[in-house]
Amino acid sequence: MNFRLTSALFAALMALAGCGYDSSTTAEAVDVSGTVRGPDGAPLTNLTVFFLAAEKGSIPAQFPLKADGGFAGKMTPGTYTYYVAPTSDADKKGGAIAQKLPEGYKRAGADRTVKVKGGAIELKF
């Protein structure tokens, strides 16, 4: 199934369940950073890590992975589920990398969440 379609369906389901983006949130964004590594321990590149809201008040975010597999930016504190995917459907190099990854890397799910408070984020695939 297409990565974008999967994430859109998941986001829609979360919104229907009462989770997801809440425009009335007043929480201030915090600095976050982390590194995404493949099953072999090598840093993943040419992909984007996507964070989907898993609780009310969390605001979805996405960060492109750098050459060392790292990412950094600002997010609203909260609970998120996450996955990696090519930055765009036209990204052939990222698509080839993503195809080789286990399914757990390519889908968001309630079985894989992270609590964002600021600082380093540890993502477990």
Residue pairs with C-beta under 8 A, 6 or more apart in sequence:
2 89
3 83
3 85
3 86
3 98
3 106
4 85
4 89
6 106
6 107
6 108
7 50
7 52
7 83
7 85
7 108
10 52
10 81
10 107
10 108
10 109
11 20
11 52
11 53
11 60
14 20
14 52
14 53
14 54
15 21
18 56
19 53
19 54
19 55
19 56
19 58
20 52
20 53
20 56
20 58
20 60
21 53
21 58
21 59
21 60
22 56
22 57
22 58
22 59
25 57
25 59
25 76
27 57
27 76
27 77
27 78
28 76
29 74
29 75
29 76
30 74
30 75
30 76
30 77
30 116
30 117
30 118
30 119
31 72
31 73
31 74
31 118
31 119
32 72
32 73
32 74
32 75
32 116
32 118
32 119
32 120
32 121
33 70
33 71
33 72
33 73
33 119
33 120
33 121
34 49
34 70
34 71
34 120
34 121
34 122
34 123
35 43
35 68
35 69
35 70
35 71
36 43
36 44
36 47
36 49
36 65
36 69
36 70
36 71
36 84
36 123
36 125
37 43
37 44
37 69
38 44
38 101
38 105
39 101
39 102
39 125
42 69
43 65
43 67
43 68
43 69
43 70
44 65
44 69
44 84
44 97
44 101
45 65
45 66
45 67
45 69
45 97
46 65
46 86
46 87
46 91
46 93
46 94
46 97
47 64
47 65
47 84
47 85
47 86
47 87
47 94
47 97
47 98
48 62
48 63
48 64
48 65
48 84
48 85
48 86
48 87
48 94
49 62
49 63
49 65
49 71
49 82
49 83
49 84
49 123
50 60
50 61
50 62
50 82
50 83
50 84
50 85
50 108
51 60
51 61
51 62
51 75
51 80
51 81
51 82
51 114
51 116
52 60
52 80
52 81
52 82
52 108
53 59
53 60
53 78
53 79
53 80
54 78
54 79
54 80
54 81
54 110
54 113
55 78
55 79
57 76
57 78
58 76
58 77
58 78
58 79
58 80
58 116
59 75
59 76
59 78
60 80
61 73
61 74
61 75
61 76
61 80
63 71
63 72
63 73
64 71
64 87
65 71
65 84
75 116
76 116
77 116
77 117
77 118
78 115
78 116
79 113
79 114
79 115
79 116
80 113
80 114
80 116
81 108
81 109
81 110
81 112
81 113
81 114
82 108
82 112
82 113
82 114
82 123
83 105
83 106
83 107
83 108
83 112
84 98
84 101
84 105
84 106
85 94
85 98
85 106
86 94
86 95
86 97
86 98
87 94
88 94
89 95
98 105
98 106
102 125
104 112
104 125
105 125
112 124
112 125
114 121
114 122
114 123
